[in-house]
Amino acid sequence: MTTDGVTEARDRHGVFYDPVRGLAGHSFDGPQELVDTVVREVTAWSGGRLHDDMAVLALTRREPPGAEEA
C-alpha cells in the first residue's frame, strides 16, 4: 500500500512513477526490502526532488498452522 506521494511522483519530463512497471522483475526477501526498493525507485525517478509526503506499507501474509494440510 502506498500514498499518492508514490504514484504522483514525476520525473523531469512530468511523467508519473508507475510502481507496477518500476518494480517489475524485482524479487524481495521480505517487506522491508520491498519498502526500501520503492523509496529508492521513487527518489531516483523524481531526481531526488520529492514534492509530496510518501508512505509505504508492505505486509507478509503467512498461512495459518495446518492450512497446507487442507
C-alpha positions as CSV (number, residue, x, y, z in Angstrom):
1,M,0.0,0.0,0.0
2,T,1.3,3.5,-0.8
3,T,0.1,7.1,-0.7
4,D,-0.1,9.4,-3.6
5,G,3.4,10.6,-2.9
6,V,4.5,7.4,-4.7
7,T,2.1,7.3,-7.6
8,E,2.2,11.0,-8.2
9,A,6.0,11.4,-8.2
10,R,7.1,12.8,-11.5
11,D,10.3,12.6,-13.5
12,R,11.9,15.7,-15.1
13,H,9.5,15.4,-18.1
14,G,6.4,15.3,-15.8
15,V,5.8,11.6,-16.3
16,F,4.2,9.9,-13.2
17,Y,6.1,7.0,-11.5
18,D,4.3,3.6,-12.1
19,P,5.2,1.2,-9.3
20,V,4.0,-1.8,-11.3
21,R,6.4,-1.0,-14.1
22,G,9.1,0.2,-11.7
23,L,9.2,-2.9,-9.7
24,A,8.7,-5.4,-12.5
25,G,11.3,-8.1,-12.4
26,H,12.3,-7.5,-8.8
27,S,12.0,-10.1,-6.1
28,F,12.1,-9.4,-2.4
29,D,13.2,-11.4,0.6
30,G,10.7,-9.5,2.9
31,P,8.6,-6.5,3.3
32,Q,11.4,-4.2,4.4
33,E,13.3,-4.9,1.2
34,L,10.2,-4.0,-0.8
35,V,9.7,-0.7,1.1
36,D,13.4,0.2,0.7
37,T,13.2,-0.5,-3.0
38,V,10.1,1.6,-3.5
39,V,11.6,4.5,-1.7
40,R,14.8,4.2,-3.8
41,E,12.9,3.9,-7.1
42,V,10.7,6.9,-6.4
43,T,13.6,9.0,-5.3
44,A,15.6,8.1,-8.4
45,W,12.5,8.6,-10.6
46,S,12.0,12.1,-9.3
47,G,15.7,13.0,-9.4
48,G,15.8,13.3,-5.6
49,R,13.2,16.0,-5.6
50,L,10.2,14.7,-3.6
51,H,7.3,17.3,-3.6
52,D,4.9,15.3,-1.5
53,D,5.0,13.1,1.6
54,M,5.3,9.4,0.9
55,A,4.1,6.4,3.0
56,V,4.7,2.8,2.0
57,L,3.4,-0.2,3.9
58,A,4.2,-3.8,3.0
59,L,2.9,-6.9,4.8
60,T,3.8,-10.6,4.8
61,R,0.9,-13.0,4.7
62,R,1.5,-16.2,6.4
63,E,-0.7,-19.3,6.2
64,P,-2.3,-20.3,9.5
65,P,-1.0,-23.5,11.0
66,G,-2.4,-26.6,9.3
67,A,-3.5,-24.7,6.2
68,E,-1.2,-26.7,4.0
69,E,-2.9,-29.9,5.1
70,A,-6.3,-28.9,3.9
